[in-house]
Amino acid sequence: MGGEEFLMVLEQAGTAAAWVAERLCAGWRLREPVTSFRAGVCVHSADRTPKRTLERSDAALYEAKTAGRDRVCGRAAPPAGRPAWAAAASGR
């Protein structure tokens, strides 16, 4: 059986998009029947066209598919400082 693919656009999420994808992946593992989850994440920037951002996210998804089950791969620059979502995710 083939898998389904869908696209999520998270406005102003920045690098938090990877955190969202990881949370989705963790939740997906709890589903019955057991299925796998793979995600490609790319943060859009003003110096790149939307088409290029989609190409980069598709490349990240392909990387996740070849890496194995339950993977999140991304094309995002690391944040300059510790973002607020990272502190919230770690409980600090």
Chimera marker file (.cmm) of the C-alpha trace (Angstrom):
<marker_set name="trace">
<marker id="1" x="0.000" y="0.000" z="0.000" r="1" g="1" b="0" radius="0.5"/>
<marker id="2" x="1.198" y="3.479" z="-0.784" r="1" g="1" b="0" radius="0.5"/>
<marker id="3" x="1.263" y="6.332" z="1.644" r="1" g="1" b="0" radius="0.5"/>
<marker id="4" x="-0.498" y="9.629" z="1.611" r="1" g="1" b="0" radius="0.5"/>
<marker id="5" x="1.321" y="12.935" z="1.385" r="1" g="1" b="0" radius="0.5"/>
<marker id="6" x="0.059" y="16.274" z="2.548" r="1" g="1" b="0" radius="0.5"/>
<marker id="7" x="1.450" y="19.757" z="3.027" r="1" g="1" b="0" radius="0.5"/>
<marker id="8" x="1.192" y="21.951" z="6.105" r="1" g="1" b="0" radius="0.5"/>
<marker id="9" x="2.029" y="25.631" z="5.982" r="1" g="1" b="0" radius="0.5"/>
<marker id="10" x="2.763" y="27.021" z="9.429" r="1" g="1" b="0" radius="0.5"/>
<marker id="11" x="2.747" y="30.782" z="9.146" r="1" g="1" b="0" radius="0.5"/>
<marker id="12" x="5.551" y="32.466" z="11.098" r="1" g="1" b="0" radius="0.5"/>
<marker id="13" x="6.565" y="29.151" z="12.704" r="1" g="1" b="0" radius="0.5"/>
<marker id="14" x="10.203" y="29.415" z="11.659" r="1" g="1" b="0" radius="0.5"/>
<marker id="15" x="12.308" y="26.643" z="13.107" r="1" g="1" b="0" radius="0.5"/>
<marker id="16" x="9.416" y="25.648" z="15.396" r="1" g="1" b="0" radius="0.5"/>
<marker id="17" x="8.037" y="23.807" z="12.354" r="1" g="1" b="0" radius="0.5"/>
<marker id="18" x="10.519" y="20.991" z="13.031" r="1" g="1" b="0" radius="0.5"/>
<marker id="19" x="9.253" y="20.751" z="16.614" r="1" g="1" b="0" radius="0.5"/>
<marker id="20" x="5.667" y="20.497" z="15.337" r="1" g="1" b="0" radius="0.5"/>
<marker id="21" x="6.684" y="17.730" z="12.918" r="1" g="1" b="0" radius="0.5"/>
<marker id="22" x="8.468" y="15.823" z="15.696" r="1" g="1" b="0" radius="0.5"/>
<marker id="23" x="5.344" y="16.047" z="17.888" r="1" g="1" b="0" radius="0.5"/>
<marker id="24" x="3.184" y="14.763" z="15.023" r="1" g="1" b="0" radius="0.5"/>
<marker id="25" x="5.610" y="11.893" z="14.491" r="1" g="1" b="0" radius="0.5"/>
<marker id="26" x="5.540" y="10.965" z="18.189" r="1" g="1" b="0" radius="0.5"/>
<marker id="27" x="1.733" y="10.998" z="18.228" r="1" g="1" b="0" radius="0.5"/>
<marker id="28" x="1.514" y="9.008" z="15.013" r="1" g="1" b="0" radius="0.5"/>
<marker id="29" x="3.390" y="6.101" z="16.638" r="1" g="1" b="0" radius="0.5"/>
<marker id="30" x="0.456" y="5.659" z="19.050" r="1" g="1" b="0" radius="0.5"/>
<marker id="31" x="-2.079" y="5.045" z="16.278" r="1" g="1" b="0" radius="0.5"/>
<marker id="32" x="-3.700" y="1.698" z="15.596" r="1" g="1" b="0" radius="0.5"/>
<marker id="33" x="-3.110" y="0.045" z="13.240" r="1" g="1" b="0" radius="0.5"/>
<marker id="34" x="0.598" y="0.778" z="13.435" r="1" g="1" b="0" radius="0.5"/>
<marker id="35" x="1.686" y="3.089" z="10.645" r="1" g="1" b="0" radius="0.5"/>
<marker id="36" x="4.807" y="5.104" z="9.996" r="1" g="1" b="0" radius="0.5"/>
<marker id="37" x="5.316" y="8.839" z="9.697" r="1" g="1" b="0" radius="0.5"/>
<marker id="38" x="7.887" y="10.752" z="7.704" r="1" g="1" b="0" radius="0.5"/>
<marker id="39" x="8.137" y="14.503" z="7.320" r="1" g="1" b="0" radius="0.5"/>
<marker id="40" x="10.223" y="16.947" z="5.358" r="1" g="1" b="0" radius="0.5"/>
<marker id="41" x="10.521" y="20.401" z="6.919" r="1" g="1" b="0" radius="0.5"/>
<marker id="42" x="11.738" y="23.586" z="5.276" r="1" g="1" b="0" radius="0.5"/>
<marker id="43" x="11.634" y="27.108" z="6.645" r="1" g="1" b="0" radius="0.5"/>
<marker id="44" x="10.769" y="29.702" z="4.019" r="1" g="1" b="0" radius="0.5"/>
<marker id="45" x="12.915" y="32.806" z="3.812" r="1" g="1" b="0" radius="0.5"/>
<marker id="46" x="12.438" y="36.047" z="1.914" r="1" g="1" b="0" radius="0.5"/>
<marker id="47" x="15.481" y="35.384" z="-0.291" r="1" g="1" b="0" radius="0.5"/>
<marker id="48" x="13.865" y="32.284" z="-1.795" r="1" g="1" b="0" radius="0.5"/>
<marker id="49" x="10.783" y="31.837" z="-3.966" r="1" g="1" b="0" radius="0.5"/>
<marker id="50" x="7.840" y="29.811" z="-2.619" r="1" g="1" b="0" radius="0.5"/>
<marker id="51" x="8.508" y="27.283" z="-5.395" r="1" g="1" b="0" radius="0.5"/>
<marker id="52" x="12.092" y="26.814" z="-4.186" r="1" g="1" b="0" radius="0.5"/>
<marker id="53" x="10.879" y="26.369" z="-0.604" r="1" g="1" b="0" radius="0.5"/>
<marker id="54" x="8.505" y="23.608" z="-1.771" r="1" g="1" b="0" radius="0.5"/>
<marker id="55" x="11.348" y="21.957" z="-3.699" r="1" g="1" b="0" radius="0.5"/>
<marker id="56" x="13.526" y="22.007" z="-0.591" r="1" g="1" b="0" radius="0.5"/>
<marker id="57" x="10.748" y="20.584" z="1.585" r="1" g="1" b="0" radius="0.5"/>
<marker id="58" x="10.157" y="17.842" z="-0.990" r="1" g="1" b="0" radius="0.5"/>
<marker id="59" x="13.882" y="17.010" z="-0.927" r="1" g="1" b="0" radius="0.5"/>
<marker id="60" x="13.727" y="16.813" z="2.879" r="1" g="1" b="0" radius="0.5"/>
<marker id="61" x="10.713" y="14.478" z="2.652" r="1" g="1" b="0" radius="0.5"/>
<marker id="62" x="12.604" y="12.234" z="0.220" r="1" g="1" b="0" radius="0.5"/>
<marker id="63" x="15.528" y="12.196" z="2.669" r="1" g="1" b="0" radius="0.5"/>
<marker id="64" x="13.150" y="11.143" z="5.468" r="1" g="1" b="0" radius="0.5"/>
<marker id="65" x="11.672" y="8.389" z="3.295" r="1" g="1" b="0" radius="0.5"/>
<marker id="66" x="15.091" y="6.941" z="2.498" r="1" g="1" b="0" radius="0.5"/>
<marker id="67" x="16.240" y="7.233" z="6.143" r="1" g="1" b="0" radius="0.5"/>
<marker id="68" x="13.550" y="4.845" z="7.397" r="1" g="1" b="0" radius="0.5"/>
<marker id="69" x="10.373" y="4.797" z="9.419" r="1" g="1" b="0" radius="0.5"/>
<marker id="70" x="9.256" y="7.610" z="11.728" r="1" g="1" b="0" radius="0.5"/>
<marker id="71" x="11.690" y="10.276" z="10.540" r="1" g="1" b="0" radius="0.5"/>
<marker id="72" x="11.683" y="14.054" z="10.360" r="1" g="1" b="0" radius="0.5"/>
<marker id="73" x="14.305" y="15.615" z="8.122" r="1" g="1" b="0" radius="0.5"/>
<marker id="74" x="14.700" y="19.289" z="7.456" r="1" g="1" b="0" radius="0.5"/>
<marker id="75" x="16.185" y="22.130" z="5.535" r="1" g="1" b="0" radius="0.5"/>
<marker id="76" x="16.257" y="24.863" z="8.147" r="1" g="1" b="0" radius="0.5"/>
<marker id="77" x="18.964" y="27.153" z="9.349" r="1" g="1" b="0" radius="0.5"/>
<marker id="78" x="19.591" y="26.872" z="13.085" r="1" g="1" b="0" radius="0.5"/>
<marker id="79" x="18.115" y="29.712" z="15.137" r="1" g="1" b="0" radius="0.5"/>
<marker id="80" x="20.409" y="32.564" z="16.148" r="1" g="1" b="0" radius="0.5"/>
<marker id="81" x="19.465" y="32.183" z="19.819" r="1" g="1" b="0" radius="0.5"/>
<marker id="82" x="17.400" y="29.787" z="21.868" r="1" g="1" b="0" radius="0.5"/>
<marker id="83" x="13.825" y="30.303" z="20.623" r="1" g="1" b="0" radius="0.5"/>
<marker id="84" x="10.901" y="30.507" z="23.026" r="1" g="1" b="0" radius="0.5"/>
<marker id="85" x="9.386" y="27.276" z="21.675" r="1" g="1" b="0" radius="0.5"/>
<marker id="86" x="12.544" y="25.320" z="22.618" r="1" g="1" b="0" radius="0.5"/>
<marker id="87" x="12.268" y="26.408" z="26.232" r="1" g="1" b="0" radius="0.5"/>
<marker id="88" x="8.573" y="25.537" z="26.285" r="1" g="1" b="0" radius="0.5"/>
<marker id="89" x="9.251" y="22.131" z="24.739" r="1" g="1" b="0" radius="0.5"/>
<marker id="90" x="11.903" y="21.273" z="27.305" r="1" g="1" b="0" radius="0.5"/>
<marker id="91" x="9.735" y="22.443" z="30.212" r="1" g="1" b="0" radius="0.5"/>
<marker id="92" x="12.181" y="25.157" z="31.261" r="1" g="1" b="0" radius="0.5"/>
<link id1="1" id2="2" r="1" g="1" b="0" radius="0.2"/>
<link id1="2" id2="3" r="1" g="1" b="0" radius="0.2"/>
<link id1="3" id2="4" r="1" g="1" b="0" radius="0.2"/>
<link id1="4" id2="5" r="1" g="1" b="0" radius="0.2"/>
<link id1="5" id2="6" r="1" g="1" b="0" radius="0.2"/>
<link id1="6" id2="7" r="1" g="1" b="0" radius="0.2"/>
<link id1="7" id2="8" r="1" g="1" b="0" radius="0.2"/>
<link id1="8" id2="9" r="1" g="1" b="0" radius="0.2"/>
<link id1="9" id2="10" r="1" g="1" b="0" radius="0.2"/>
<link id1="10" id2="11" r="1" g="1" b="0" radius="0.2"/>
<link id1="11" id2="12" r="1" g="1" b="0" radius="0.2"/>
<link id1="12" id2="13" r="1" g="1" b="0" radius="0.2"/>
<link id1="13" id2="14" r="1" g="1" b="0" radius="0.2"/>
<link id1="14" id2="15" r="1" g="1" b="0" radius="0.2"/>
<link id1="15" id2="16" r="1" g="1" b="0" radius="0.2"/>
<link id1="16" id2="17" r="1" g="1" b="0" radius="0.2"/>
<link id1="17" id2="18" r="1" g="1" b="0" radius="0.2"/>
<link id1="18" id2="19" r="1" g="1" b="0" radius="0.2"/>
<link id1="19" id2="20" r="1" g="1" b="0" radius="0.2"/>
<link id1="20" id2="21" r="1" g="1" b="0" radius="0.2"/>
<link id1="21" id2="22" r="1" g="1" b="0" radius="0.2"/>
<link id1="22" id2="23" r="1" g="1" b="0" radius="0.2"/>
<link id1="23" id2="24" r="1" g="1" b="0" radius="0.2"/>
<link id1="24" id2="25" r="1" g="1" b="0" radius="0.2"/>
<link id1="25" id2="26" r="1" g="1" b="0" radius="0.2"/>
<link id1="26" id2="27" r="1" g="1" b="0" radius="0.2"/>
<link id1="27" id2="28" r="1" g="1" b="0" radius="0.2"/>
<link id1="28" id2="29" r="1" g="1" b="0" radius="0.2"/>
<link id1="29" id2="30" r="1" g="1" b="0" radius="0.2"/>
<link id1="30" id2="31" r="1" g="1" b="0" radius="0.2"/>
<link id1="31" id2="32" r="1" g="1" b="0" radius="0.2"/>
<link id1="32" id2="33" r="1" g="1" b="0" radius="0.2"/>
<link id1="33" id2="34" r="1" g="1" b="0" radius="0.2"/>
<link id1="34" id2="35" r="1" g="1" b="0" radius="0.2"/>
<link id1="35" id2="36" r="1" g="1" b="0" radius="0.2"/>
<link id1="36" id2="37" r="1" g="1" b="0" radius="0.2"/>
<link id1="37" id2="38" r="1" g="1" b="0" radius="0.2"/>
<link id1="38" id2="39" r="1" g="1" b="0" radius="0.2"/>
<link id1="39" id2="40" r="1" g="1" b="0" radius="0.2"/>
<link id1="40" id2="41" r="1" g="1" b="0" radius="0.2"/>
<link id1="41" id2="42" r="1" g="1" b="0" radius="0.2"/>
<link id1="42" id2="43" r="1" g="1" b="0" radius="0.2"/>
<link id1="43" id2="44" r="1" g="1" b="0" radius="0.2"/>
<link id1="44" id2="45" r="1" g="1" b="0" radius="0.2"/>
<link id1="45" id2="46" r="1" g="1" b="0" radius="0.2"/>
<link id1="46" id2="47" r="1" g="1" b="0" radius="0.2"/>
<link id1="47" id2="48" r="1" g="1" b="0" radius="0.2"/>
<link id1="48" id2="49" r="1" g="1" b="0" radius="0.2"/>
<link id1="49" id2="50" r="1" g="1" b="0" radius="0.2"/>
<link id1="50" id2="51" r="1" g="1" b="0" radius="0.2"/>
<link id1="51" id2="52" r="1" g="1" b="0" radius="0.2"/>
<link id1="52" id2="53" r="1" g="1" b="0" radius="0.2"/>
<link id1="53" id2="54" r="1" g="1" b="0" radius="0.2"/>
<link id1="54" id2="55" r="1" g="1" b="0" radius="0.2"/>
<link id1="55" id2="56" r="1" g="1" b="0" radius="0.2"/>
<link id1="56" id2="57" r="1" g="1" b="0" radius="0.2"/>
<link id1="57" id2="58" r="1" g="1" b="0" radius="0.2"/>
<link id1="58" id2="59" r="1" g="1" b="0" radius="0.2"/>
<link id1="59" id2="60" r="1" g="1" b="0" radius="0.2"/>
<link id1="60" id2="61" r="1" g="1" b="0" radius="0.2"/>
<link id1="61" id2="62" r="1" g="1" b="0" radius="0.2"/>
<link id1="62" id2="63" r="1" g="1" b="0" radius="0.2"/>
<link id1="63" id2="64" r="1" g="1" b="0" radius="0.2"/>
<link id1="64" id2="65" r="1" g="1" b="0" radius="0.2"/>
<link id1="65" id2="66" r="1" g="1" b="0" radius="0.2"/>
<link id1="66" id2="67" r="1" g="1" b="0" radius="0.2"/>
<link id1="67" id2="68" r="1" g="1" b="0" radius="0.2"/>
<link id1="68" id2="69" r="1" g="1" b="0" radius="0.2"/>
<link id1="69" id2="70" r="1" g="1" b="0" radius="0.2"/>
<link id1="70" id2="71" r="1" g="1" b="0" radius="0.2"/>
<link id1="71" id2="72" r="1" g="1" b="0" radius="0.2"/>
<link id1="72" id2="73" r="1" g="1" b="0" radius="0.2"/>
<link id1="73" id2="74" r="1" g="1" b="0" radius="0.2"/>
<link id1="74" id2="75" r="1" g="1" b="0" radius="0.2"/>
<link id1="75" id2="76" r="1" g="1" b="0" radius="0.2"/>
<link id1="76" id2="77" r="1" g="1" b="0" radius="0.2"/>
<link id1="77" id2="78" r="1" g="1" b="0" radius="0.2"/>
<link id1="78" id2="79" r="1" g="1" b="0" radius="0.2"/>
<link id1="79" id2="80" r="1" g="1" b="0" radius="0.2"/>
<link id1="80" id2="81" r="1" g="1" b="0" radius="0.2"/>
<link id1="81" id2="82" r="1" g="1" b="0" radius="0.2"/>
<link id1="82" id2="83" r="1" g="1" b="0" radius="0.2"/>
<link id1="83" id2="84" r="1" g="1" b="0" radius="0.2"/>
<link id1="84" id2="85" r="1" g="1" b="0" radius="0.2"/>
<link id1="85" id2="86" r="1" g="1" b="0" radius="0.2"/>
<link id1="86" id2="87" r="1" g="1" b="0" radius="0.2"/>
<link id1="87" id2="88" r="1" g="1" b="0" radius="0.2"/>
<link id1="88" id2="89" r="1" g="1" b="0" radius="0.2"/>
<link id1="89" id2="90" r="1" g="1" b="0" radius="0.2"/>
<link id1="90" id2="91" r="1" g="1" b="0" radius="0.2"/>
<link id1="91" id2="92" r="1" g="1" b="0" radius="0.2"/>
</marker_set>
